[in-house]
Amino acid sequence: MTDPAPSHWTGPVAASSPRTVTIGDMARVPLHRLRLVAAVALGGLLAAGGYLLLAPATVTANAVVAVRPVVTDAFTPSGAAADRAVNMNVESGIATGTEVVAKLAERFDSDHRTVRDALEVEVPAGGQILRFTYQAPDAEQAVTGANLAAQSYLDVRRAMYEKQREEMLRSYDESIEKVVAQRNAVQRRINNARDTSAANAAVAELGGINNQLTQLSSARTEIAAVDVNPGWVTRSAERALATTAGNAPLLLAGGLLGGTVIGLVLAFLWESVDRRIRSAADARDSTGLPLLGTVRRVGLRGRAVDADVRYVAMAVAERVRQPARVAVLTAREDATEITAGLAVALAVVGREVFVADDGGRVDRLRAAVLADRDRLPPSLDPTKPAVPKPRTAPTDIDDGPTEVVTRRPSPHPVGARPSTDPEATLTLPRVAKTVGRTDNGRPTGDAQVVVGAGSVRFGTWRQGADQSLVLYNAPPAETDERGVAIARQGTAVVVVERDRTRQADLRRLAERLRAAGVNPLGFVLCRSGRS
């Protein structure tokens, strides 16, 4: 389907109209940048795999210690706020203190910094529990570290309580010794008293001293009976309960997912700075030209679909009248395949087409024309022989008369069937091959290829000056201005490669054509892949 030709070309600015960006347009961006997204996703996966290989796997073990307050009566309830009986922040500091770390470092023959990084103590809110977590390269070391840290904390805390109890007992012992000394002194006074009143006073003082000694002895007994056990281990670390830090499959999935997300972000960033033509609407907005047709490409080498090229040729033939000069222009791409396809499609309907190329691509043009002609069905090219004849590769060397295989129109009347006699022969006329010469006398490879009712010839732009229909296979306009200059002598067809042509390049080409006073016929959108 083609767009109707406008009466005048107003340029891309006047022809463009605001277009709604759909979810499909957004989804096509990462699809067009699929290689980038896949590469970054693979990089994230490799990074996660490298981390698993290089970073040592750590095993975590846990041990739980219940902390109890040291009280004189172990059966006295601590009340509703049990955590206030013991300052758990202080206990946590003791659990990660120097003495506990020193024992672990001595046990594993390691430095204190490594042990501090591996040991972690958690204090649940509102409770009297310390959870010791120790990380190590293997499960045995992790279990040993967690249990040793818990037991070391209890030993350190018990030693502190025992030292405090010993200091209190020593203080009571000193007080009792002083009171006993006072009692002995009063007892001697009673024994040596001669006055009854003095003796009675000494006896009363002795009673007070005995009461004081009794109280001190009772208090000392209570202090000596205090249980200084700071707590107990409620759950020891075991190998069966040890867990491996990090999940390898989960880490790999995270690396792949993270790489994919980064790849998508990079794809959108790249698309924002390097916009390509994705659809006919993008090309129409960039050029302001009508669409002559869409040409699909199939196969590994990107061969154009013949039917699509013939539809484009119909649109071109509708818009040009002989003599005509049509330059096939691109921004940065090569339009040789499209030029050859247009030449064959125009020759099929009886046009005498001259394909001009000043860039040394005549051999490629001729090969493409021959390939397109060979693919024509007999209904479009009745001159094709029934049995394919072997053909040698064309050459630019003038080797004398060359036989061009053509078939005369059938001598049988319309509706009559050809003879099936195996002895019947087909007369083939000899057509001379003409070889053009450049100004230096070198052959240009100008040869005639008969296609259907017309023919295709090749040469330079100067040699095609006296031809009725000339297709100029222009070089990329970004590197060579000859295409735009020749388009000023006739008209132009702009070839746009979807997903390859940059919008900025295509818009710049349209502005150059407009500034040069060229009124192009329209643009042809070439699509890759089957559709």
PAFIFI-726593 format. One record per residue (C-alpha): residue in three letters; x, y, z. Coordinates in Angstrom, 3 decimals. Example, Ala and Ser with C-alpha at 12.3 -4.5 7.8 and 13.67 -1.06 7.14 Angstrom:
  code         x         y         z
   Ala    12.300    -4.500     7.800
   Ser    13.670    -1.060     7.140
% end
This chain:
  code         x         y         z
   Met     0.000     0.000     0.000
   Thr     1.313     3.429    -0.919
   Asp     0.487     6.924     0.191
   Pro    -0.997     9.366    -2.292
   Ala     1.490    11.777    -3.758
   Pro     1.203    15.275    -2.318
   Ser     0.748    18.229    -4.606
   His     3.791    19.898    -3.114
   Trp     6.382    18.959    -0.560
   Thr     6.275    21.082     2.543
   Gly     9.056    19.302     4.414
   Pro     9.134    17.171     7.528
   Val     8.073    19.945     9.867
   Ala     4.796    20.654     8.131
   Ala     4.014    17.006     7.445
   Ser     4.720    15.714    10.916
   Ser     1.956    15.400    13.455
   Pro     1.992    14.432    17.098
   Arg     1.753    10.669    17.565
   Thr     0.823     8.798    20.721
   Val     3.527     6.546    22.145
   Thr     1.971     3.205    23.011
   Ile     3.115     0.401    25.279
   Gly     4.060    -1.539    22.174
   Asp     6.439     1.245    21.143
   Met     8.046     1.089    24.562
   Ala     8.315    -2.692    24.412
   Arg     9.958    -2.586    20.985
   Val    12.887    -0.533    22.305
   Pro    14.507    -3.378    24.311
   Leu    13.676    -5.780    21.479
   His    15.626    -3.649    19.035
   Arg    18.474    -3.405    21.565
   Leu    18.241    -7.075    22.442
   Arg    21.965    -7.638    22.046
   Leu    22.766    -4.906    24.550
   Val    20.203    -6.175    27.066
   Ala    21.407    -9.757    26.665
   Ala    25.051    -8.731    27.033
   Val    24.438    -6.737    30.227
   Ala    22.226    -9.511    31.664
   Leu    24.951   -12.036    30.924
   Gly    27.452    -9.705    32.583
   Gly    25.311    -9.609    35.729
   Leu    25.058   -13.398    35.726
   Leu    28.827   -13.738    35.295
   Ala    29.415   -11.218    38.079
   Ala    27.215   -13.230    40.447
   Gly    28.967   -16.433    39.408
   Gly    32.379   -14.821    39.918
   Tyr    31.349   -13.669    43.373
   Leu    30.331   -17.209    44.271
   Leu    33.650   -18.542    43.016
   Leu    35.928   -15.880    44.497
   Ala    34.127   -14.961    47.738
   Pro    34.387   -17.743    50.358
   Ala    31.093   -19.215    51.454
   Thr    30.353   -18.561    55.119
   Val    28.465   -20.819    57.516
   Thr    26.441   -19.259    60.337
   Ala    25.756   -20.910    63.716
   Asn    23.597   -19.582    66.566
   Ala    23.616   -20.077    70.322
   Val    21.077   -18.585    72.755
   Val    21.842   -17.553    76.357
   Ala    19.172   -16.696    78.917
   Val    20.433   -13.986    81.268
   Arg    19.217   -14.056    84.882
   Pro    19.607   -11.334    87.487
   Val    21.743   -12.165    90.505
   Val    19.455   -11.792    93.561
   Thr    19.599   -12.951    97.123
   Asp    16.406   -14.985    96.760
   Ala    16.284   -16.938    93.531
   Phe    12.566   -17.667    94.057
   Thr    11.570   -14.008    94.284
   Pro     9.568   -13.035    91.110
   Ser    11.181   -10.286    89.060
   Gly     7.901    -8.584    88.174
   Ala     6.360    -7.551    84.872
   Ala     9.430    -5.676    83.538
   Ala    11.841    -8.589    83.607
   Asp    14.255    -6.917    81.206
   Arg    14.748    -4.065    83.645
   Ala    16.217    -6.371    86.261
   Val    19.294    -6.646    84.059
   Asn    20.619    -3.957    81.752
   Met    20.723    -5.881    78.492
   Asn    22.721    -3.202    76.700
   Val    25.481    -3.671    79.268
   Glu    25.238    -7.443    78.890
   Ser    25.535    -7.143    75.098
   Gly    28.625    -4.992    75.526
   Ile    30.163    -7.594    77.813
   Ala    29.299   -10.378    75.333
   Thr    31.268    -8.633    72.599
   Gly    33.935    -7.322    74.921
   Thr    37.664    -7.829    74.809
   Glu    37.758   -10.864    77.115
   Val    35.268   -12.863    75.037
   Val    36.956   -11.856    71.770
   Ala    40.368   -12.717    73.194
   Lys    39.257   -16.246    74.042
   Leu    37.860   -16.765    70.531
   Ala    40.991   -15.348    68.915
   Glu    43.157   -17.629    71.036
   Arg    41.005   -20.630    70.218
   Phe    41.079   -20.083    66.440
   Asp    44.551   -18.518    66.325
   Ser    43.179   -15.430    64.633
   Asp    43.329   -11.668    65.127
   His    40.775    -9.737    67.127
   Arg    39.452    -7.782    64.106
   Thr    38.489   -10.942    62.252
   Val    36.748   -12.355    65.333
   Arg    34.814    -9.125    65.923
   Asp    33.608    -9.152    62.311
   Ala    32.498   -12.780    62.594
   Leu    30.774   -12.451    66.002
   Glu    27.402   -10.792    66.343
   Val    25.178   -10.562    69.432
   Glu    21.465    -9.802    69.118
   Val    19.238    -8.629    71.972
   Pro    15.495    -9.123    71.371
   Ala    13.426    -6.239    72.704
   Gly    11.644    -6.857    76.005
   Gly    13.514   -10.036    76.947
   Gln    16.549   -11.290    78.792
   Ile    18.046   -13.286    75.927
   Leu    21.346   -12.945    74.085
   Arg    21.603   -14.606    70.640
   Phe    25.216   -15.298    69.650
   Thr    25.825   -15.580    65.874
   Tyr    29.216   -16.634    64.542
   Gln    30.245   -16.881    60.877
   Ala    33.094   -19.088    59.704
   Pro    34.266   -20.770    56.490
   Asp    33.109   -24.205    57.685
   Ala    30.298   -25.503    59.877
   Glu    32.541   -26.957    62.595
   Gln    34.316   -23.678    63.222
   Ala    31.025   -21.763    63.195
   Val    29.444   -24.105    65.762
   Thr    32.539   -24.013    67.967
   Gly    32.704   -20.220    67.758
   Ala    29.073   -19.682    68.716
   Asn    29.206   -22.088    71.674
   Leu    32.564   -20.764    72.843
   Ala    31.332   -17.168    72.686
   Ala    28.238   -18.024    74.755
   Gln    30.225   -19.971    77.361
   Ser    32.946   -17.313    77.503
   Tyr    30.329   -14.648    78.210
   Leu    28.892   -16.713    81.074
   Asp    32.369   -17.340    82.486
   Val    33.291   -13.670    82.327
   Arg    30.006   -12.621    83.893
   Arg    30.302   -15.272    86.656
   Ala    33.849   -14.170    87.400
   Met    32.658   -10.592    87.763
   Tyr    29.896   -11.588    90.174
   Glu    32.235   -13.800    92.189
   Lys    34.754   -11.015    92.496
   Gln    32.027    -8.653    93.634
   Arg    30.814   -11.200    96.201
   Glu    34.331   -11.731    97.516
   Glu    34.763    -7.999    97.996
   Met    31.519    -7.815    99.956
   Leu    32.430   -10.810   102.108
   Arg    35.830    -9.318   102.811
   Ser    34.152    -6.080   103.885
   Tyr    31.799    -7.967   106.220
   Asp    34.694    -9.968   107.658
   Glu    36.558    -6.775   108.506
   Ser    33.487    -5.318   110.173
   Ile    32.924    -8.513   112.171
   Glu    36.547    -8.500   113.310
   Lys    36.178    -4.961   114.560
   Val    32.956    -5.777   116.414
   Val    34.543    -8.883   117.952
   Ala    37.451    -6.767   119.108
   Gln    35.045    -4.271   120.695
   Arg    33.163    -7.151   122.396
   Asn    36.364    -8.538   123.809
   Ala    37.300    -5.125   125.149
   Val    33.876    -4.703   126.808
   Gln    34.127    -8.220   128.231
   Arg    37.432    -7.329   129.873
   Arg    35.910    -4.191   131.298
   Ile    33.114    -6.239   132.835
   Asn    35.580    -8.670   134.322
   Asn    37.679    -5.874   135.841
   Ala    34.753    -3.722   137.012
   Arg    34.627    -2.999   140.795
   Asp    31.660    -0.713   140.743
   Thr    28.219    -2.207   140.216
   Ser    26.978     0.697   138.112
   Ala    30.028     0.498   135.866
   Ala    29.560    -3.222   135.509
   Asn    25.896    -2.804   134.565
   Ala    26.784    -0.206   131.924
   Ala    29.400    -2.498   130.405
   Val    26.921    -5.386   130.321
   Ala    24.373    -3.228   128.457
   Glu    27.057    -2.192   125.931
   Leu    28.052    -5.826   125.499
   Gly    24.439    -6.709   124.637
   Gly    24.366    -4.045   121.869
   Ile    27.673    -5.291   120.465
   Asn    26.363    -8.868   120.409
   Asn    23.257    -7.748   118.509
   Gln    25.426    -5.904   115.974
   Leu    27.660    -8.962   115.552
   Thr    24.608   -11.127   115.015
   Gln    23.314    -8.826   112.244
   Leu    26.708    -8.726   110.512
   Ser    26.984   -12.487   110.637
   Ser    23.479   -12.900   109.215
   Ala    24.195   -10.453   106.372
   Arg    27.476   -12.194   105.579
   Thr    25.703   -15.516   105.462
   Glu    23.178   -14.159   102.960
   Ile    25.926   -12.735   100.744
   Ala    27.835   -15.998   100.853
   Ala    24.669   -17.895    99.878
   Val    23.934   -15.725    96.798
   Asp    23.945   -17.676    93.491
   Val    26.235   -15.756    91.169
   Asn    25.324   -17.809    88.071
   Pro    24.564   -15.106    85.399
   Gly    22.470   -17.406    83.204
   Trp    22.616   -20.564    81.131
   Val    22.759   -21.661    77.527
   Thr    19.241   -22.505    76.409
   Arg    20.197   -23.541    72.876
   Ser    23.635   -24.695    71.848
   Ala    24.883   -24.353    68.285
   Glu    24.815   -27.621    66.318
   Arg    25.982   -28.642    62.880
   Ala    22.448   -29.624    61.894
   Leu    21.228   -26.095    62.699
   Ala    24.053   -24.275    60.901
   Thr    23.039   -22.348    57.792
   Thr    25.062   -21.267    54.799
   Ala    25.178   -17.516    54.308
   Gly    23.776   -16.771    50.854
   Asn    21.856   -18.952    48.429
   Ala    23.754   -19.673    45.214
   Pro    20.698   -20.130    42.931
   Leu    19.048   -17.063    44.421
   Leu    22.232   -15.040    44.013
   Leu    22.580   -16.126    40.373
   Ala    18.943   -15.258    39.711
   Gly    19.474   -11.885    41.358
   Gly    22.551   -11.231    39.208
   Leu    20.644   -12.129    36.050
   Leu    17.651   -10.020    37.036
   Gly    19.837    -7.081    38.031
   Gly    21.785    -7.288    34.777
   Thr    18.541    -7.393    32.804
   Val    17.204    -4.304    34.556
   Ile    20.451    -2.422    33.965
   Gly    20.411    -3.573    30.338
   Leu    16.874    -2.248    29.893
   Val    17.862     1.102    31.371
   Leu    20.903     1.289    29.079
   Ala    18.740     0.318    26.105
   Phe    16.336     3.192    26.754
   Leu    19.242     5.596    27.323
   Trp    20.893     4.489    24.093
   Glu    17.593     4.771    22.246
   Ser    17.165     8.322    23.540
   Val    20.499     9.425    22.083
   Asp    20.490     7.192    18.979
   Arg    16.959     7.143    17.596
   Arg    16.352     4.813    14.654
   Ile    13.483     4.515    12.216
   Arg    11.168     1.866    13.641
   Ser     8.077     2.237    11.464
   Ala     6.652     3.994     8.447
   Ala     5.171     6.615    10.760
   Asp     8.653     7.493    12.052
   Ala     9.980     7.847     8.497
   Arg     6.964     9.935     7.473
   Asp     7.409    12.207    10.485
   Ser    11.120    12.653     9.732
   Thr    10.800    13.338     5.998
   Gly     7.256    14.517     5.345
   Leu     7.223    12.260     2.251
   Pro     4.572     9.756     1.173
   Leu     5.198     6.042     1.506
   Leu     5.822     4.354    -1.844
   Gly     5.862     0.867    -0.364
   Thr     7.337    -1.480     2.175
   Val     9.971    -3.993     1.111
   Arg    10.558    -6.987     3.317
   Arg    13.833    -8.866     3.439
   Val    14.123   -12.620     3.779
   Gly    16.999   -15.043     4.088
   Leu    20.348   -14.743     5.779
   Arg    21.617   -12.271     3.181
   Gly    18.580   -10.014     3.414
   Arg    17.167   -10.615    -0.113
   Ala    14.256    -8.339    -0.889
   Val    10.839    -9.851    -1.543
   Asp    10.216    -9.546    -5.286
   Ala     6.497    -8.844    -4.968
   Asp     7.165    -5.924    -2.598
   Val     9.676    -4.415    -5.018
   Arg     7.189    -4.727    -7.897
   Tyr     4.580    -2.865    -5.890
   Val     7.101    -0.093    -5.270
   Ala     7.898    -0.060    -8.996
   Met     4.196     0.417    -9.737
   Ala     4.141     3.457    -7.456
   Val     7.298     4.871    -9.072
   Ala     5.985     4.258   -12.614
   Glu     2.755     5.999   -11.712
   Arg     4.630     9.123   -10.645
   Val     7.283     9.456   -13.370
   Arg     6.905    10.109   -17.068
   Gln     9.703     9.407   -19.547
   Pro    12.245    10.787   -19.935
   Ala    12.910    10.539   -16.220
   Arg    15.936    10.739   -13.970
   Val    15.425     9.056   -10.606
   Ala    18.129     8.982    -7.936
   Val    17.796     6.244    -5.325
   Leu    19.068     7.917    -2.138
   Thr    19.945     6.645     1.321
   Ala    21.432     8.315     4.375
   Arg    24.235     5.864     5.206
   Glu    23.079     2.523     3.763
   Asp    23.640     0.783     0.441
   Ala    20.627     0.814    -1.923
   Thr    22.091    -1.501    -4.582
   Glu    19.585    -4.314    -3.978
   Ile    16.605    -1.971    -4.093
   Thr    17.915    -0.218    -7.217
   Ala    18.382    -3.526    -9.015
   Gly    14.936    -4.728    -7.957
   Leu    13.305    -1.514    -9.206
   Ala    15.141    -1.785   -12.510
   Val    13.925    -5.360   -13.066
   Ala    10.357    -4.525   -12.037
   Leu    10.234    -1.518   -14.394
   Ala    11.764    -3.512   -17.252
   Val     9.153    -6.267   -16.894
   Val     6.392    -3.817   -17.872
   Gly     8.283    -2.752   -20.985
   Arg    10.529     0.081   -19.772
   Glu    14.036     0.501   -21.138
   Val    15.920     1.164   -17.908
   Phe    19.462     2.475   -17.627
   Val    21.056     1.917   -14.211
   Ala    23.852     4.378   -13.499
   Asp    26.485     4.023   -10.798
   Asp    29.629     6.127   -10.441
   Gly    30.942     4.264    -7.412
   Gly    32.323     1.116    -9.039
   Arg    29.338    -1.070    -8.056
   Val    28.295    -1.945   -11.618
   Asp    29.268    -5.605   -11.179
   Arg    27.147    -5.872    -8.043
   Leu    24.246    -4.173    -9.800
   Arg    24.457    -6.527   -12.770
   Ala    24.648    -9.583   -10.500
   Ala    21.643    -8.378    -8.515
   Val    19.648    -7.696   -11.700
   Leu    20.439   -11.158   -13.077
   Ala    19.458   -12.760    -9.775
   Asp    16.162   -10.855    -9.671
   Arg    15.432   -11.720   -13.283
   Asp    16.057   -15.418   -12.643
   Arg    13.526   -15.372    -9.820
   Leu    10.773   -13.898   -12.020
   Pro     7.935   -16.328   -12.744
   Pro     7.347   -17.202   -16.416
   Ser     4.090   -15.280   -16.338
   Leu     6.046   -12.049   -15.864
   Asp     9.030   -12.904   -18.056
   Pro     7.972   -14.996   -21.092
   Thr    11.489   -14.691   -22.512
   Lys    12.887   -17.035   -19.889
   Pro    13.850   -20.415   -21.399
   Ala    11.943   -23.484   -20.271
   Val    15.192   -25.235   -19.335
   Pro    17.714   -23.095   -17.405
   Lys    20.950   -22.585   -19.281
   Pro    24.307   -22.444   -17.487
   Arg    25.568   -18.882   -17.369
   Thr    29.063   -17.689   -16.687
   Ala    29.770   -14.751   -14.456
   Pro    29.708   -11.390   -16.246
   Thr    32.995    -9.599   -16.826
   Asp    34.041    -6.095   -17.686
   Ile    36.518    -7.270   -20.325
   Asp    35.363    -6.851   -23.908
   Asp    35.570   -10.371   -25.235
   Gly    33.700    -9.840   -28.493
   Pro    30.153   -10.788   -29.385
   Thr    28.279   -12.470   -26.602
   Glu    25.129   -14.510   -26.911
   Val    22.272   -13.270   -24.738
   Val    19.744   -16.056   -24.300
   Thr    16.272   -14.859   -25.217
   Arg    13.220   -16.673   -26.505
   Arg    11.235   -15.461   -29.411
   Pro     7.545   -15.005   -28.895
   Ser     5.772   -18.292   -29.462
   Pro     4.899   -18.787   -33.158
   His     1.758   -20.649   -32.134
   Pro    -1.458   -18.673   -32.081
   Val    -3.013   -17.644   -28.826
   Gly    -4.570   -20.628   -27.112
   Ala    -2.583   -23.179   -29.169
   Arg    -0.318   -25.528   -27.293
   Pro     3.373   -25.686   -28.240
   Ser     4.739   -28.736   -29.991
   Thr     5.846   -31.612   -27.811
   Asp     8.118   -33.064   -30.478
   Pro    11.470   -33.812   -28.778
   Glu    13.219   -33.136   -32.061
   Ala    11.847   -29.616   -32.263
   Thr    14.442   -26.868   -31.793
   Leu    14.220   -23.304   -30.490
   Thr    15.970   -20.625   -32.508
   Leu    17.885   -18.175   -30.284
   Pro    19.033   -14.906   -31.825
   Arg    22.480   -13.539   -31.068
   Val    22.487   -10.190   -29.325
   Ala    25.707    -8.286   -29.221
   Lys    27.019    -7.233   -25.863
   Thr    27.982    -3.567   -25.815
   Val    30.778    -2.450   -23.598
   Gly    30.974     1.227   -22.699
   Arg    34.213     3.071   -22.198
   Thr    35.170     5.708   -19.676
   Asp    37.189     8.814   -20.494
   Asn    40.370     6.815   -19.798
   Gly    39.376     4.041   -22.194
   Arg    38.598     1.490   -19.469
   Pro    35.484    -0.673   -19.875
   Thr    32.544     0.301   -17.679
   Gly    30.721    -3.007   -17.827
   Asp    27.746    -1.498   -19.663
   Ala    25.773    -4.548   -20.801
   Gln    22.183    -5.133   -21.720
   Val    20.055    -7.614   -19.761
   Val    16.728    -8.444   -21.373
   Val    13.932    -8.688   -18.831
   Gly    10.379    -9.362   -19.969
   Ala     9.300    -6.785   -22.515
   Gly    12.080    -4.369   -21.591
   Ser    15.760    -4.370   -20.806
   Val    18.247    -3.107   -18.250
   Arg    21.532    -1.503   -19.161
   Phe    24.393    -0.374   -16.933
   Gly    26.907     2.420   -17.001
   Thr    27.862     5.739   -15.526
   Trp    25.644     8.753   -15.069
   Arg    27.297    10.523   -17.996
   Gln    26.633     7.581   -20.308
   Gly    22.956     7.594   -19.374
   Ala    22.390    11.201   -20.408
   Asp    20.544    10.183   -23.619
   Gln    18.482     7.420   -22.006
   Ser    14.751     7.764   -21.418
   Leu    14.619     6.253   -17.890
   Val    17.698     6.405   -15.697
   Leu    17.954     4.990   -12.169
   Tyr    20.970     6.382   -10.373
   Asn    22.301     4.133    -7.596
   Ala    23.443     7.032    -5.461
   Pro    26.130     6.607    -2.791
   Pro    25.178     7.316     0.838
   Ala    24.264    10.973     1.132
   Glu    26.114    11.398     4.437
   Thr    29.461    10.759     2.702
   Asp    28.793    11.782    -0.899
   Glu    26.724    14.666    -2.269
   Arg    26.439    13.364    -5.847
   Gly    23.074    11.738    -5.199
   Val    21.470    15.018    -4.101
   Ala    23.146    16.890    -6.967
   Ile    21.820    14.424    -9.557
   Ala    18.369    14.455    -7.948
   Arg    18.183    18.155    -8.821
   Gln    18.119    17.124   -12.515
   Gly    15.101    14.871   -11.976
   Thr    13.608    13.422    -8.849
   Ala    14.551    11.078    -6.010
   Val    13.375     7.990    -4.142
   Val    14.528     7.822    -0.518
   Val    15.272     4.334     0.801
   Val    14.886     3.920     4.560
   Glu    16.223     0.860     6.403
   Arg    14.109     0.084     9.433
   Asp    16.119    -0.287    12.658
   Arg    19.254     0.960    10.836
   Thr    18.564     4.441     9.491
   Arg    18.953     7.102    12.145
   Gln    16.192     9.636    12.454
   Ala    18.696    12.478    12.598
   Asp    20.377    11.309     9.366
   Leu    17.065    10.899     7.576
   Arg    15.823    14.292     8.741
   Arg    19.078    15.877     7.616
   Leu    18.760    14.214     4.183
   Ala    15.215    15.521     3.817
   Glu    16.368    19.040     4.709
   Arg    19.170    18.838     2.150
   Leu    16.762    17.730    -0.565
   Arg    14.370    20.493     0.330
   Ala    17.159    23.081     0.347
   Ala    18.340    21.828    -3.077
   Gly    14.850    22.210    -4.526
   Val    14.292    18.478    -5.045
   Asn    10.733    17.139    -4.955
   Pro    11.175    13.414    -4.099
   Leu     8.591    10.867    -5.155
   Gly     8.488     9.406    -1.651
   Phe    10.282     6.917     0.516
   Val    10.600     3.134     0.536
   Leu    10.735     1.381     3.903
   Cys    12.918    -1.731     3.939
   Arg    12.090    -4.138     6.745
   Ser    14.369    -6.914     7.933
   Gly    13.090   -10.415     8.556
   Arg     9.861   -12.102     7.571
   Ser     6.538   -10.444     8.253
% end
